[in-house]
Amino acid sequence: MGRLIRRLIKWAPIIYPIVRKFLNKRKQQKRTNPTSPR
């Protein structure tokens, strides 16, 4: 398990932004608000 956690920490900076974008898209679809940051 320790090795797996270490791998997650290594890849977190690469995967995290993609996951965040995906979550933001889902949130925007639910709310459908015109005032978006981008």
RODO-2510 file (C-alpha; in nm, 4 decimals, decimal comma):
residues 38
     n   res          X          Y          Z
     1     m     0,0000     0,0000     0,0000
     2     g     0,2876     0,2380     0,0802
     3     r     0,4142     0,2119    -0,2764
     4     l     0,0688     0,2932    -0,4145
     5     i     0,0382     0,6041    -0,1962
     6     r     0,3842     0,7172    -0,3069
     7     r     0,2791     0,6754    -0,6691
     8     l    -0,0377     0,8782    -0,6057
     9     i     0,1675     1,1612    -0,4530
    10     k     0,3950     1,1525    -0,7596
    11     w     0,1074     1,1759    -1,0089
    12     a    -0,1247     1,4007    -0,8030
    13     p     0,0003     1,7315    -0,9581
    14     i    -0,0709     1,5945    -1,3084
    15     i    -0,4054     1,4260    -1,2381
    16     y    -0,5518     1,6791    -0,9916
    17     p    -0,6001     1,9708    -1,2392
    18     i    -0,7757     1,7394    -1,4863
    19     v    -1,0092     1,6086    -1,2147
    20     r    -1,0775     1,9640    -1,0980
    21     k    -1,1698     2,0753    -1,4508
    22     f    -1,4023     1,7754    -1,4826
    23     l    -1,5705     1,8558    -1,1492
    24     n    -1,6044     2,2234    -1,2440
    25     k    -1,7730     2,1259    -1,5712
    26     r    -2,0207     1,9071    -1,3820
    27     k    -2,0939     2,1889    -1,1366
    28     q    -2,1512     2,4368    -1,4200
    29     q    -2,3877     2,1945    -1,5958
    30     k    -2,5929     2,1541    -1,2775
    31     r    -2,6178     2,5266    -1,2012
    32     t    -2,6030     2,6627    -1,5574
    33     n    -2,4816     3,0047    -1,4387
    34     p    -2,3752     3,2623    -1,7021
    35     t    -2,1203     3,4303    -1,4700
    36     s    -1,8289     3,1871    -1,5028
    37     p    -1,4639     3,2677    -1,4154
    38     r    -1,3468     3,1856    -1,7703
***
